[in-house]
Amino acid sequence: MKRRRTVNGMSEAEELAAWTPLFTCGYDFFHNLGVLGIPPFQDDHDAARTAAASAWQRLGAVFLATWWPVPGGRQHPWALETFGDPPA
């Protein structure tokens, strides 16, 4: 199977790994988005959340295919609640 590369040269899996915390809870606690050139979340919430909308359109379906709620945690990912269903 051919590995898909994103615009920034990362694989889709690498980009998804960077977005997963924000997609899950709405925050980038561990500054994972820095590898994508997005400023730390505590410095610029708007930059991360604006970029998240576009990333959700590209990666949301793949994210949802592997996401599972944690007992006592969110029942739906933040990105799904915020941006709705991604394209299939």
C-alpha positions in Angstrom: 0.0 0.0 0.0 1.3 3.4 -1.0 1.8 5.9 1.9 -0.1 9.1 1.4 1.9 12.3 2.0 0.2 15.5 3.2 1.1 18.9 1.8 3.7 19.5 4.5 5.5 16.3 3.6 4.3 14.3 6.6 2.4 11.1 6.2 -1.3 11.1 6.8 -0.7 9.0 9.9 1.9 11.5 11.3 -0.4 14.4 10.7 -3.3 12.6 12.3 -1.1 11.8 15.4 -0.4 15.5 15.8 -4.1 16.4 15.5 -5.5 13.6 17.7 -5.4 15.4 21.1 -7.1 18.5 19.7 -9.7 16.4 17.8 -10.4 14.5 20.9 -10.8 17.2 23.5 -10.3 20.6 21.9 -6.9 21.3 23.3 -3.3 20.6 22.3 -2.0 19.9 25.8 1.3 18.5 24.6 2.1 20.9 21.8 1.8 18.2 19.2 0.8 20.8 16.6 4.2 22.4 16.6 5.4 19.9 14.1 2.8 21.4 11.7 4.0 25.0 12.4 1.0 25.8 14.5 1.9 28.0 17.6 1.4 26.4 21.0 -2.2 26.4 22.0 -1.8 28.5 25.1 -0.3 31.2 22.8 -2.9 31.2 20.1 -6.1 29.3 20.5 -7.6 30.7 17.3 -4.8 29.5 15.0 -5.1 25.9 16.2 -8.9 25.9 16.1 -9.1 27.6 12.7 -6.6 25.1 11.2 -8.5 22.2 12.9 -11.5 22.9 10.8 -9.6 22.2 7.6 -7.7 19.3 9.1 -11.0 17.7 10.2 -12.3 17.8 6.7 -9.2 15.9 5.5 -8.6 13.6 8.4 -11.8 13.3 10.4 -13.1 10.1 8.8 -9.7 8.4 9.5 -9.7 9.7 13.0 -13.3 8.5 13.7 -12.5 5.0 12.3 -10.0 4.5 15.2 -11.3 6.7 18.0 -13.0 5.1 21.0 -14.4 6.8 24.0 -12.5 6.5 27.3 -14.7 5.4 30.3 -15.5 8.5 32.3 -14.3 10.7 29.4 -15.9 12.4 26.4 -18.5 10.3 24.6 -18.0 12.2 21.4 -14.8 13.9 20.1 -14.6 17.6 20.4 -14.1 18.0 16.6 -17.2 16.0 15.8 -19.3 18.1 18.2 -17.7 21.3 16.8 -17.4 20.7 13.1 -20.0 17.9 12.5 -19.5 14.8 10.4 -16.4 14.8 8.2 -16.7 13.9 4.5 -16.5 10.1 4.0 
